[in-house]
Protein backbone atom coordinates (compact mmCIF):
# COMPACT_ATOMS: atom_id res chain seq x y z
CA UNK A 1 0.00 0.00 0.00
CA UNK A 2 0.97 3.65 -0.36
CA UNK A 3 0.74 6.17 2.46
CA UNK A 4 0.21 8.96 -0.08
CA UNK A 5 -3.21 10.33 -0.99
CA UNK A 6 -3.87 9.14 -4.57
CA UNK A 7 -4.08 12.68 -5.98
CA UNK A 8 -1.68 11.89 -8.83
CA UNK A 9 -2.05 9.28 -11.56
CA UNK A 10 1.47 7.93 -11.14
CA UNK A 11 3.56 6.88 -14.12
CA UNK A 12 5.36 3.53 -14.24
CA UNK A 13 8.76 5.25 -13.78
CA UNK A 14 10.82 5.47 -10.59
CA UNK A 15 13.67 7.95 -11.13
CA UNK A 16 17.06 7.25 -9.60
CA UNK A 17 19.15 9.94 -11.31
CA UNK A 18 18.84 12.78 -13.79
CA UNK A 19 21.19 15.18 -15.51
CA UNK A 20 20.51 17.68 -18.28
CA UNK A 21 17.78 16.32 -20.53
CA UNK A 22 18.29 12.71 -19.46
CA UNK A 23 16.57 10.74 -16.68
CA UNK A 24 17.37 7.19 -15.57
CA UNK A 25 14.88 4.93 -13.80
CA UNK A 26 15.26 2.15 -11.24
CA UNK A 27 15.59 -0.42 -14.04
CA UNK A 28 18.47 1.46 -15.64
CA UNK A 29 16.40 2.69 -18.56
CA UNK A 30 17.31 6.12 -19.94
CA UNK A 31 14.70 8.66 -21.05
CA UNK A 32 14.72 11.97 -22.84
CA UNK A 33 12.80 14.21 -20.44
CA UNK A 34 10.67 16.62 -22.47
CA UNK A 35 8.51 17.43 -19.45
CA UNK A 36 11.17 19.28 -17.41
CA UNK A 37 9.25 18.58 -14.21
CA UNK A 38 6.17 20.22 -15.80
CA UNK A 39 8.12 23.24 -17.03
CA UNK A 40 10.26 23.59 -13.90
CA UNK A 41 13.74 22.43 -14.89
CA UNK A 42 14.33 25.05 -17.57
CA UNK A 43 18.09 24.48 -17.31
CA UNK A 44 17.67 20.72 -17.30
CA UNK A 45 18.24 18.47 -14.32
CA UNK A 46 20.91 19.52 -11.82
CA UNK A 47 22.48 22.45 -13.70
CA UNK A 48 25.96 23.01 -12.32
CA UNK A 49 25.66 26.74 -11.58
CA UNK A 50 22.43 26.21 -9.64
CA UNK A 51 23.79 23.19 -7.78
CA UNK A 52 26.85 25.19 -6.69
CA UNK A 53 24.70 28.14 -5.55
CA UNK A 54 22.52 25.83 -3.46
CA UNK A 55 25.52 24.14 -1.85
CA UNK A 56 27.07 27.51 -1.00
CA UNK A 57 23.88 28.75 0.67
CA UNK A 58 23.38 25.47 2.56
CA UNK A 59 26.70 26.08 4.29
CA UNK A 60 25.55 29.56 5.44
CA UNK A 61 21.98 29.06 6.68
CA UNK A 62 18.79 27.43 5.41
CA UNK A 63 16.08 29.52 7.03
CA UNK A 64 15.79 32.49 9.34
CA UNK A 65 12.50 34.31 8.59
CA UNK A 66 11.29 37.22 6.54
CA UNK A 67 11.72 39.51 9.55
CA UNK A 68 15.42 39.66 8.68
CA UNK A 69 17.12 41.66 5.94
CA UNK A 70 18.26 39.01 3.45
CA UNK A 71 20.49 40.44 0.74
CA UNK A 72 19.96 37.42 -1.54
CA UNK A 73 16.22 38.17 -1.58
CA UNK A 74 16.97 41.73 -2.64
CA UNK A 75 19.26 40.48 -5.42
CA UNK A 76 16.68 38.00 -6.70
CA UNK A 77 13.91 40.60 -6.51
CA UNK A 78 16.01 43.09 -8.48
CA UNK A 79 16.71 40.49 -11.21
CA UNK A 80 13.00 39.74 -11.49
CA UNK A 81 11.83 43.34 -11.39
CA UNK A 82 14.39 44.64 -13.87
CA UNK A 83 13.83 41.85 -16.37
CA UNK A 84 10.06 42.26 -16.11
CA UNK A 85 10.44 46.05 -16.37
CA UNK A 86 8.55 46.40 -13.10
CA UNK A 87 9.34 47.48 -9.53
CA UNK A 88 8.44 45.28 -6.56
CA UNK A 89 8.44 41.57 -5.70
CA UNK A 90 6.75 39.36 -3.12
CA UNK A 91 8.18 35.84 -2.78
CA UNK A 92 5.94 32.81 -2.31
CA UNK A 93 6.51 29.06 -2.57
CA UNK A 94 4.58 28.14 -5.70
CA UNK A 95 2.60 29.34 -8.68
CA UNK A 96 -0.72 28.93 -6.90
CA UNK A 97 0.53 31.02 -3.99
CA UNK A 98 1.83 33.68 -6.37
CA UNK A 99 -1.55 33.86 -8.12
CA UNK A 100 -3.33 33.92 -4.76
CA UNK A 101 -1.16 36.88 -3.79
CA UNK A 102 -1.88 38.63 -7.08
CA UNK A 103 -5.63 38.25 -6.58
CA UNK A 104 -5.40 39.63 -3.04
CA UNK A 105 -3.22 42.53 -4.19
CA UNK A 106 -5.57 43.48 -7.03
CA UNK A 107 -8.67 43.40 -4.83
CA UNK A 108 -7.03 45.33 -2.01
CA UNK A 109 -5.49 48.00 -4.23
CA UNK A 110 -8.59 48.67 -6.32
CA UNK A 111 -11.15 48.19 -3.58
CA UNK A 112 -13.10 46.09 -6.11
CA UNK A 113 -13.56 42.34 -6.23
CA UNK A 114 -14.74 41.20 -9.67
CA UNK A 115 -11.99 39.46 -11.68
CA UNK A 116 -12.29 38.39 -15.31
CA UNK A 117 -10.44 35.25 -16.40
CA UNK A 118 -10.72 32.97 -19.42
CA UNK A 119 -12.17 29.64 -20.39
CA UNK A 120 -9.61 26.79 -20.39
CA UNK A 121 -7.28 28.82 -18.18
CA UNK A 122 -5.43 27.30 -15.24
CA UNK A 123 -4.27 29.37 -12.28
CA UNK A 124 -3.88 26.88 -9.42
CA UNK A 125 -5.66 24.71 -6.87
CA UNK A 126 -6.16 26.92 -3.83
CA UNK A 127 -9.73 28.17 -3.43
CA UNK A 128 -9.07 31.56 -5.03
CA UNK A 129 -6.94 30.22 -7.87
CA UNK A 130 -9.30 27.31 -8.44
CA UNK A 131 -12.13 29.83 -8.71
CA UNK A 132 -10.01 31.85 -11.15
CA UNK A 133 -9.45 28.78 -13.33
CA UNK A 134 -11.77 28.49 -16.34
CA UNK A 135 -12.04 24.70 -16.27
CA UNK A 136 -15.00 23.11 -14.52
CA UNK A 137 -13.23 19.76 -13.94
CA UNK A 138 -10.78 21.46 -11.53
CA UNK A 139 -13.67 22.58 -9.28
CA UNK A 140 -15.82 19.46 -9.16
CA UNK A 141 -16.67 18.20 -5.68
CA UNK A 142 -15.39 21.20 -3.71
CA UNK A 143 -18.65 23.05 -3.22
CA UNK A 144 -19.27 26.78 -3.81
CA UNK A 145 -16.35 28.68 -5.29
CA UNK A 146 -15.03 32.06 -4.19
CA UNK A 147 -17.37 34.60 -5.74
CA UNK A 148 -16.89 37.31 -8.34
CA UNK A 149 -14.92 35.51 -11.02
CA UNK A 150 -16.25 35.87 -14.55
CA UNK A 151 -15.06 33.66 -17.43
CA UNK A 152 -15.00 34.62 -21.10
CA UNK A 153 -13.71 32.76 -24.17
CA UNK A 154 -9.97 33.15 -24.79
CA UNK A 155 -9.00 35.47 -27.65
CA UNK A 156 -12.56 36.82 -27.85
CA UNK A 157 -12.40 40.60 -27.61
CA UNK A 158 -16.14 41.18 -27.99
CA UNK A 159 -17.03 38.85 -25.13
CA UNK A 160 -14.39 40.51 -22.97
CA UNK A 161 -15.89 43.94 -23.71
CA UNK A 162 -19.28 42.63 -22.59
CA UNK A 163 -17.79 41.42 -19.29
CA UNK A 164 -16.03 44.69 -18.43
CA UNK A 165 -17.54 47.33 -16.16
CA UNK A 166 -16.50 49.64 -13.32
CA UNK A 167 -16.66 46.80 -10.76
CA UNK A 168 -13.80 44.84 -12.38
CA UNK A 169 -10.68 44.78 -10.20
CA UNK A 170 -8.53 42.90 -12.70
CA UNK A 171 -8.31 40.84 -15.84
CA UNK A 172 -6.11 37.76 -15.35
CA UNK A 173 -4.70 35.82 -18.29
CA UNK A 174 -1.98 33.52 -19.60
CA UNK A 175 -0.13 34.48 -22.78
CA UNK A 176 -0.06 30.77 -23.63
CA UNK A 177 -2.64 28.57 -21.94
CA UNK A 178 -0.42 25.68 -20.89
CA UNK A 179 -2.73 23.28 -19.06
CA UNK A 180 -5.59 24.35 -21.33
CA UNK A 181 -3.99 23.05 -24.54
CA UNK A 182 -1.09 25.34 -25.61
CA UNK A 183 -3.41 28.03 -26.93
CA UNK A 184 -1.58 31.28 -27.74
CA UNK A 185 -3.12 34.71 -27.25
CA UNK A 186 -3.19 36.86 -30.37
CA UNK A 187 -1.70 40.33 -30.31
CA UNK A 188 -4.90 42.24 -31.13
CA UNK A 189 -6.72 40.53 -28.26
CA UNK A 190 -3.89 41.29 -25.82
CA UNK A 191 -3.65 44.93 -26.82
CA UNK A 192 -7.40 45.37 -26.54
CA UNK A 193 -7.36 43.70 -23.11
CA UNK A 194 -4.71 46.13 -21.91
CA UNK A 195 -6.74 49.07 -23.29
CA UNK A 196 -9.95 47.88 -21.60
CA UNK A 197 -8.18 47.52 -18.26
CA UNK A 198 -7.05 51.14 -18.44
CA UNK A 199 -10.49 52.30 -19.52
CA UNK A 200 -12.23 50.66 -16.56
CA UNK A 201 -9.53 51.19 -13.91
CA UNK A 202 -8.80 47.47 -13.69
CA UNK A 203 -5.39 45.89 -13.23
CA UNK A 204 -3.88 43.59 -15.84
CA UNK A 205 -2.52 40.42 -14.22
CA UNK A 206 -0.43 38.14 -16.41
CA UNK A 207 0.10 34.61 -15.16
CA UNK A 208 3.61 33.63 -16.29
CA UNK A 209 3.87 30.57 -14.06
CA UNK A 210 4.62 28.28 -17.01
CA UNK A 211 5.66 30.79 -19.69
CA UNK A 212 8.08 32.84 -17.59
CA UNK A 213 11.84 32.53 -17.03
CA UNK A 214 12.77 32.15 -20.68
CA UNK A 215 10.39 29.38 -21.70
CA UNK A 216 9.12 31.32 -24.75
CA UNK A 217 12.43 32.95 -25.68
CA UNK A 218 11.91 36.16 -23.68
CA UNK A 219 12.32 36.58 -19.92
CA UNK A 220 8.50 36.75 -19.86
CA UNK A 221 6.05 35.90 -22.62
CA UNK A 222 4.17 39.22 -22.40
CA UNK A 223 7.32 40.93 -23.71
CA UNK A 224 6.72 39.45 -27.16
CA UNK A 225 3.75 41.83 -27.43
CA UNK A 226 5.04 45.00 -25.76
CA UNK A 227 2.48 44.82 -22.96
CA UNK A 228 2.79 46.76 -19.69
CA UNK A 229 1.01 44.62 -17.07
CA UNK A 230 0.35 45.79 -13.51
CA UNK A 231 1.09 42.41 -11.93
CA UNK A 232 3.02 39.39 -13.19
CA UNK A 233 3.20 36.03 -11.44
CA UNK A 234 6.00 33.54 -11.87
CA UNK A 235 7.08 30.22 -10.35
CA UNK A 236 7.91 26.88 -12.07
CA UNK A 237 11.18 27.71 -13.90
CA UNK A 238 12.32 30.27 -11.34
CA UNK A 239 14.14 27.91 -8.96
CA UNK A 240 15.24 25.08 -11.26
CA UNK A 241 13.33 22.60 -9.11
CA UNK A 242 13.42 24.25 -5.72
CA UNK A 243 10.04 25.61 -4.56
CA UNK A 244 9.69 29.34 -5.16
CA UNK A 245 7.12 31.66 -6.70
CA UNK A 246 6.81 35.42 -6.96
CA UNK A 247 4.38 38.28 -7.47
CA UNK A 248 5.95 41.12 -9.46
CA UNK A 249 4.18 44.47 -9.43
CA UNK A 250 4.34 48.15 -10.24
CA UNK A 251 5.45 50.70 -7.66
CA UNK A 252 1.92 52.15 -7.49
CA UNK A 253 0.74 48.97 -5.75
CA UNK A 254 3.17 49.32 -2.83
CA UNK A 255 0.62 50.82 -0.45
CA UNK A 256 -1.71 47.81 -0.76
CA UNK A 257 0.92 45.35 0.45
CA UNK A 258 2.23 47.10 3.55
CA UNK A 259 3.34 45.42 6.81
CA UNK A 260 0.92 42.71 7.95
CA UNK A 261 -1.14 42.70 4.74
CA UNK A 262 0.29 39.47 3.32
CA UNK A 263 2.97 36.96 4.21
CA UNK A 264 4.55 33.55 3.78
CA UNK A 265 6.67 31.68 6.33
CA UNK A 266 8.79 29.95 3.73
CA UNK A 267 8.41 32.43 0.87
CA UNK A 268 11.83 33.60 -0.30
CA UNK A 269 13.62 30.78 1.51
CA UNK A 270 17.38 31.50 1.21
CA UNK A 271 18.20 28.18 -0.49
CA UNK A 272 15.40 28.59 -3.04
CA UNK A 273 16.44 32.19 -3.63
CA UNK A 274 20.04 31.11 -4.25
CA UNK A 275 18.75 28.67 -6.88
CA UNK A 276 16.60 31.41 -8.42
CA UNK A 277 19.51 33.86 -8.71
CA UNK A 278 21.74 31.29 -10.44
CA UNK A 279 18.86 30.30 -12.73
CA UNK A 280 18.06 33.87 -13.76
CA UNK A 281 21.70 34.85 -14.22
CA UNK A 282 21.98 32.02 -16.74
CA UNK A 283 18.67 32.36 -18.57
CA UNK A 284 18.34 36.15 -18.74
CA UNK A 285 21.27 36.43 -21.13
CA UNK A 286 20.53 37.68 -24.65
CA UNK A 287 22.41 34.85 -26.37
CA UNK A 288 20.74 32.18 -24.23
CA UNK A 289 17.27 33.52 -25.02
CA UNK A 290 18.12 33.83 -28.71
CA UNK A 291 19.16 30.16 -28.73
CA UNK A 292 15.88 29.21 -27.05
CA UNK A 293 13.92 30.88 -29.86
CA UNK A 294 16.03 29.15 -32.51
CA UNK A 295 15.67 25.74 -30.89
CA UNK A 296 11.93 26.24 -30.55
CA UNK A 297 11.62 27.05 -34.25
CA UNK A 298 13.80 24.06 -35.10
CA UNK A 299 11.68 21.69 -32.98
CA UNK A 300 8.40 22.93 -34.46
CA UNK A 301 9.84 22.69 -37.97
CA UNK A 302 11.09 19.17 -37.31
CA UNK A 303 7.73 18.08 -35.94
CA UNK A 304 5.87 19.55 -38.91
CA UNK A 305 8.20 17.69 -41.26
CA UNK A 306 7.75 14.27 -39.64
CA UNK A 307 4.09 14.64 -38.59
CA UNK A 308 2.71 16.97 -41.26
CA UNK A 309 0.89 14.19 -43.08
CA UNK A 310 -0.16 12.18 -40.04
CA UNK A 311 -3.92 11.57 -40.09
CA UNK A 312 -4.20 11.88 -36.30
CA UNK A 313 -2.35 15.22 -35.98
CA UNK A 314 -4.58 18.30 -36.26
CA UNK A 315 -2.11 21.08 -35.53
CA UNK A 316 1.36 21.80 -34.17
CA UNK A 317 1.71 25.13 -32.36
CA UNK A 318 3.90 26.77 -29.79
CA UNK A 319 6.06 29.64 -28.63
CA UNK A 320 9.73 29.14 -27.87
CA UNK A 321 10.13 25.72 -26.26
CA UNK A 322 6.49 25.43 -25.18
CA UNK A 323 4.89 23.27 -27.86
CA UNK A 324 1.59 21.47 -28.34
CA UNK A 325 0.71 18.73 -30.83
CA UNK A 326 -3.08 18.59 -31.14
CA UNK A 327 -4.33 15.10 -31.85
CA UNK A 328 -7.57 13.60 -33.13
CA UNK A 329 -7.46 11.10 -30.28
CA UNK A 330 -7.06 10.97 -26.52
CA UNK A 331 -3.47 11.74 -25.58
CA UNK A 332 -3.00 9.55 -22.49
CA UNK A 333 -2.49 6.24 -24.30
CA UNK A 334 0.04 7.85 -26.62
CA UNK A 335 1.97 9.31 -23.68
CA UNK A 336 2.31 5.83 -22.19
CA UNK A 337 3.68 4.52 -25.49
CA UNK A 338 6.13 7.42 -25.71
CA UNK A 339 7.50 6.55 -22.27
CA UNK A 340 7.98 2.94 -23.33
CA UNK A 341 10.01 4.28 -26.26
CA UNK A 342 12.16 6.50 -24.03
CA UNK A 343 10.51 9.94 -24.20
CA UNK A 344 8.74 11.68 -21.32
CA UNK A 345 6.11 14.23 -22.37
CA UNK A 346 2.91 15.72 -20.95
CA UNK A 347 -0.76 16.18 -21.76
CA UNK A 348 -2.42 19.58 -22.14
CA UNK A 349 -6.12 18.93 -21.95
CA UNK A 350 -7.48 15.65 -23.30
CA UNK A 351 -6.00 15.66 -26.80
CA UNK A 352 -2.84 17.78 -26.86
CA UNK A 353 0.65 16.37 -26.50
CA UNK A 354 2.71 18.99 -24.63
CA UNK A 355 6.47 19.28 -25.04
CA UNK A 356 8.45 21.32 -22.50
CA UNK A 357 12.07 20.31 -23.04
CA UNK A 358 14.82 22.02 -21.05
CA UNK A 359 15.93 25.27 -22.64
CA UNK A 360 19.38 23.66 -22.73
CA UNK A 361 18.18 20.82 -24.99
CA UNK A 362 20.56 20.08 -27.86
CA UNK A 363 19.73 19.81 -31.56
CA UNK A 364 20.72 16.13 -31.37
CA UNK A 365 18.24 15.57 -28.53
CA UNK A 366 15.52 17.37 -30.49
CA UNK A 367 16.22 15.12 -33.50
CA UNK A 368 16.10 12.04 -31.26
CA UNK A 369 12.79 13.12 -29.73
CA UNK A 370 11.26 13.77 -33.16
CA UNK A 371 12.23 10.26 -34.28
CA UNK A 372 10.62 8.75 -31.18
CA UNK A 373 7.43 10.81 -31.58
CA UNK A 374 7.07 9.93 -35.27
CA UNK A 375 7.68 6.20 -34.67
CA UNK A 376 5.38 6.09 -31.64
CA UNK A 377 2.50 7.79 -33.44
CA UNK A 378 2.89 5.34 -36.32
CA UNK A 379 2.92 2.39 -33.89
CA UNK A 380 -0.10 3.85 -32.10
CA UNK A 381 -2.02 4.16 -35.37
CA UNK A 382 -1.14 0.60 -36.38
CA UNK A 383 -2.39 -0.74 -33.03
CA UNK A 384 -5.59 1.29 -33.34
CA UNK A 385 -6.29 -0.06 -36.83
CA UNK A 386 -5.71 -3.66 -35.67
CA UNK A 387 -7.94 -3.14 -32.65
HELIX and SHEET records of a PDB file:
HELIX    1   1 UNK A   36  UNK A   39  1                                   4    
HELIX    2   2 UNK A   48  UNK A   58  1                                  11    
HELIX    3   3 UNK A   71  UNK A   84  1                                  14    
HELIX    4   4 UNK A   95  UNK A  110  1                                  16    
HELIX    5   5 UNK A  127  UNK A  132  1                                   6    
HELIX    6   6 UNK A  136  UNK A  138  5                                   3    
HELIX    7   7 UNK A  157  UNK A  163  1                                   7    
HELIX    8   8 UNK A  187  UNK A  200  1                                  14    
HELIX    9   9 UNK A  221  UNK A  224  5                                   4    
HELIX   10  10 UNK A  236  UNK A  239  5                                   4    
HELIX   11  11 UNK A  251  UNK A  257  5                                   7    
HELIX   12  12 UNK A  270  UNK A  283  1                                  14    
HELIX   13  13 UNK A  286  UNK A  307  1                                  22    
HELIX   14  14 UNK A  332  UNK A  340  1                                   9    
HELIX   15  15 UNK A  363  UNK A  386  1                                  24    
SHEET    1   A 4 UNK A  15  UNK A  19  0                                        
SHEET    2   A 4 UNK A  22  UNK A  25 -1                                        
SHEET    3   A 4 UNK A  30  UNK A  33 -1                                        
SHEET    4   A 4 UNK A 343  UNK A 344  1                                        
SHEET    1   B 7 UNK A  88  UNK A  92  0                                        
SHEET    2   B 7 UNK A 245  UNK A 249 -1                                        
SHEET    3   B 7 UNK A 231  UNK A 234 -1                                        
SHEET    4   B 7 UNK A 203  UNK A 207  1                                        
SHEET    5   B 7 UNK A 168  UNK A 173  1                                        
SHEET    6   B 7 UNK A 114  UNK A 118  1                                        
SHEET    7   B 7 UNK A 149  UNK A 152  1                                        
SHEET    1   C 2 UNK A 176  UNK A 177  0                                        
SHEET    2   C 2 UNK A 183  UNK A 184 -1                                        
SHEET    1   D 4 UNK A 313  UNK A 319  0                                        
SHEET    2   D 4 UNK A 322  UNK A 327 -1                                        
SHEET    3   D 4 UNK A 352  UNK A 355 -1                                        
SHEET    4   D 4 UNK A 346  UNK A 347 -1                                        
END                                                                             
